Amino acid sequence: MVRNKKVRRNDTGVTRGSYILGVLFFIAVLVSEFYLIKKVHTVMTDVDGIPVRQIQIKGDLHYLDRQEVEEFFMANPESHNLYTMDLSQVRTYMETMPWISRVTMQKKLPDILSIKITEHKPIAYYNDGILVTDWSVIYPEKAVLPEGTPILSGPEKLARSVYEMYCDVNLFLEKYGFRISELSINESNVWSLKLDDGLPLILGRNDDVGFVTEQNNIFMWRLGNFIEAYPHIENKNTIEYIDLRYDTGIAVKWIDSSGKQ
């Protein structure tokens, strides 16, 4: 009986020891995993933890240079870590480049970012910027548009209306062999244009910024007076400008002020 009790005490002691060792091992594993996870998280969330090593720039680019886009992208600190990168935030940043209309982005593990770019489509020079098809005016550092692109000027809020007026007037004049190279409206709402041969014409004032049909007809009527009178004007190469703001005809200003009409 005494021997059996000693054996039982010995068995119980072994069981408790194994249990304690098991608990200590489990705690050690948990601590190791915690530090490992913390270390991995620190590495991954570090600015250069998982750097973008390759940028794939896609899109039909006419005015943007791919290297320029890549340099602009890398200039943003939020663009350095592929793991922590907020694509929405980076996309908003990229769309501040003047020529970019829309951007879509995709992460490709382990270290690739795909950027697809849609450029703005220019339709005219406007003041010191470029008028694009969504009627906004962008201001790139450099821009060379195709020859014959119209040159427009006026308040930026009227950019769409100025372009539409250009289209209407140019369409009218083309029927008679003329074409507009420039169109502007000044702070006093006085319209003027320049033909592609460099001849300036003053159309007059427009108080209705909506450019209703009746007002356009007034301008067309004045241009009709110009078209009728122009063939009869002598010394055309010395004309400084032609003023159309008259009910019964036009006025010509020559570079040589001794000649008047």
C-alpha positions in Angstrom: 0.0 0.0 0.0 2.8 2.4 0.9 4.6 1.6 -2.4 1.4 2.3 -4.4 1.0 5.7 -2.8 4.6 6.7 -3.6 4.1 5.7 -7.2 1.0 7.8 -7.4 2.8 10.8 -6.0 5.6 10.3 -8.5 3.1 10.1 -11.4 1.3 13.3 -10.2 4.6 15.1 -10.0 5.6 14.2 -13.6 2.1 15.3 -14.9 2.4 18.7 -13.2 5.9 19.3 -14.4 4.9 18.5 -18.0 1.9 20.8 -17.7 4.0 23.7 -16.5 6.6 23.1 -19.2 3.8 23.1 -21.8 2.3 26.3 -20.5 5.8 28.0 -20.5 6.4 26.7 -24.1 3.0 28.1 -25.2 3.7 31.5 -23.7 7.1 31.5 -25.4 5.5 30.7 -28.7 2.9 33.5 -28.3 5.6 36.0 -27.3 7.7 35.0 -30.4 4.8 35.3 -32.7 3.9 38.7 -31.3 7.4 40.0 -31.9 7.5 38.4 -35.3 4.2 39.9 -36.3 5.3 43.3 -34.9 8.5 43.1 -36.8 6.8 42.2 -40.1 4.2 45.0 -39.6 7.0 47.5 -38.9 8.9 46.4 -42.1 5.8 46.5 -44.2 4.5 49.8 -43.0 7.9 51.5 -43.2 8.1 54.1 -46.0 10.3 51.8 -48.1 9.0 48.6 -46.6 7.7 47.2 -49.9 8.9 49.7 -52.4 7.4 50.1 -55.9 10.2 48.8 -58.1 8.3 48.9 -61.4 5.7 51.3 -62.7 3.6 50.3 -65.7 2.3 53.4 -67.4 -0.5 52.7 -69.9 -2.6 55.0 -72.1 -2.4 56.8 -75.4 -0.2 59.7 -74.4 0.3 62.7 -76.7 1.2 65.5 -74.3 2.6 63.6 -71.3 6.0 62.0 -71.1 6.1 58.6 -69.3 9.3 59.5 -67.4 7.7 62.8 -66.3 4.6 60.9 -65.0 6.9 58.4 -63.1 8.9 61.2 -61.5 5.7 63.0 -60.5 4.4 59.8 -59.0 7.5 59.1 -57.0 7.6 62.7 -55.7 4.6 61.8 -53.5 5.7 60.2 -50.2 2.4 58.2 -50.1 3.5 56.4 -53.3 6.6 54.7 -51.9 5.2 51.7 -50.0 3.1 49.4 -52.1 1.6 47.7 -49.0 0.2 50.8 -47.3 -0.5 52.8 -50.5 -4.0 54.3 -50.5 -4.9 54.0 -54.2 -7.7 56.6 -53.9 -5.4 59.2 -52.4 -2.6 58.6 -54.8 -5.1 58.7 -57.7 -6.3 62.1 -56.5 -2.7 63.3 -56.3 -1.9 62.1 -59.9 -4.9 63.9 -61.3 -3.4 67.2 -60.2 -1.0 66.9 -63.2 -2.5 69.4 -65.7 -2.8 67.0 -68.7 -4.3 64.1 -66.7 -8.1 63.7 -67.0 -8.5 60.4 -65.3 -6.3 57.7 -63.7 -6.9 54.1 -62.8 -4.4 52.2 -60.7 -3.8 48.6 -59.8 -1.3 46.9 -57.4 0.5 43.8 -58.8 2.5 41.9 -56.2 5.2 41.7 -55.3 6.4 45.2 -56.4 4.5 46.5 -59.5 2.0 49.3 -59.8 0.0 49.7 -63.0 -1.2 53.2 -63.9 -3.6 53.8 -66.8 -3.9 57.5 -67.8 -6.5 59.2 -69.9 -5.3 62.6 -71.1 -7.3 65.8 -71.5 -8.2 66.6 -75.1 -7.3 70.2 -76.0 -9.5 72.3 -78.3 -8.0 75.8 -78.0 -5.5 78.0 -76.4 -7.2 80.1 -73.8 -5.5 83.0 -72.2 -2.3 81.5 -70.8 -3.7 78.0 -70.6 -5.4 75.3 -72.7 -9.1 74.8 -73.1 -10.0 71.1 -73.0 -13.2 69.1 -73.9 -14.7 69.2 -70.4 -14.6 73.0 -70.6 -12.0 73.5 -68.0 -8.8 75.4 -68.6 -5.5 73.7 -67.7 -2.1 75.3 -67.2 0.7 72.9 -68.2 4.2 74.2 -68.1 4.6 73.5 -71.8 2.2 72.8 -74.6 2.5 72.8 -78.4 -0.9 72.2 -80.0 -1.4 71.4 -83.7 -1.1 74.2 -86.2 -4.4 76.0 -86.7 -5.6 75.6 -83.1 -7.7 78.6 -82.2 -6.4 81.2 -79.8 -9.2 82.4 -77.5 -9.2 84.8 -74.5 -11.7 86.2 -72.0 -12.9 85.4 -68.5 -12.3 81.8 -67.6 -15.9 81.3 -66.6 -16.9 82.1 -70.1 -14.5 79.7 -71.8 -17.2 77.4 -73.1 -19.3 80.3 -74.5 -16.2 81.9 -76.1 -15.4 78.6 -77.9 -19.0 78.1 -79.1 -19.0 81.7 -80.4 -15.7 80.9 -82.2 -17.3 77.9 -83.9 -20.5 79.8 -84.9 -18.6 82.8 -86.3 -15.9 80.7 -88.0 -18.5 78.5 -89.7 -20.3 81.6 -91.0 -17.1 83.2 -92.4 -15.8 80.0 -94.0 -18.6 80.2 -96.4 -17.0 83.3 -97.8 -13.4 82.1 -97.8 -12.4 83.6 -94.4 -11.2 81.8 -91.3 -10.7 82.9 -87.7 -7.3 82.4 -85.9 -8.2 84.4 -82.7 -11.3 85.4 -80.9 -11.6 87.4 -77.6 -14.0 89.2 -75.3 -12.6 91.9 -73.0 -13.7 93.0 -69.6 -16.2 95.5 -71.2 -17.8 92.6 -73.1 -16.5 93.9 -76.4 -15.8 91.1 -78.9 -13.0 91.1 -81.4 -11.4 88.6 -83.7 -8.4 88.1 -86.0 -8.6 86.4 -89.3 -5.9 83.9 -90.3 -4.2 86.5 -92.5 -3.8 88.7 -89.3 -6.6 91.2 -90.0 -8.3 92.3 -86.8 -12.1 92.9 -86.7 -14.0 94.5 -83.8 -17.4 92.9 -83.6 -18.8 94.9 -80.7 -20.4 94.6 -77.3 -22.5 91.7 -76.0 -24.4 92.3 -72.7 -26.0 88.8 -72.7 -23.3 86.3 -71.6 -25.7 83.5 -72.8 -25.1 84.5 -76.4 -28.7 84.1 -77.5 -29.6 83.6 -81.1 -30.7 87.2 -81.6 -27.4 88.5 -80.4 -25.5 86.1 -82.7 -27.6 87.3 -85.6 -26.4 90.8 -84.9 -22.8 89.7 -85.1 -23.5 87.8 -88.3 -25.2 90.8 -89.8 -22.2 93.0 -89.0 -19.9 90.3 -90.5 -22.1 90.4 -93.5 -21.4 94.1 -93.9 -17.7 93.3 -93.7 -17.9 90.6 -96.3 -19.8 93.0 -98.7 -17.4 95.9 -98.2 -14.1 94.2 -98.0 -13.5 93.6 -101.7 -13.9 97.3 -102.3 -11.2 98.3 -99.8 -7.9 99.5 -101.2 -4.5 99.2 -99.6 -5.5 96.1 -97.6 -1.9 95.5 -96.5 -1.9 98.8 -94.5 -5.1 98.2 -92.5 -4.6 98.3 -88.8 -8.1 97.0 -87.9 -11.7 97.2 -89.1 -14.5 98.3 -86.8 -17.9 96.7 -87.5 -19.9 98.5 -84.7 -22.0 100.5 -87.1 -25.5 100.2 -88.4 -24.8 101.4 -91.9 -21.3 100.0 -92.7 -17.8 99.6 -91.3 -14.9 101.8 -90.3 -11.3 101.1 -91.4 -8.3 102.2 -89.4 -5.0 102.3 -91.4 -1.5 102.0 -90.1 -0.8 105.2 -91.9 -3.2 107.6 -90.1 -3.4 109.9 -93.2 -5.8 107.5 -94.9 -9.3 107.3 -93.4 -12.6 105.8 -94.3 
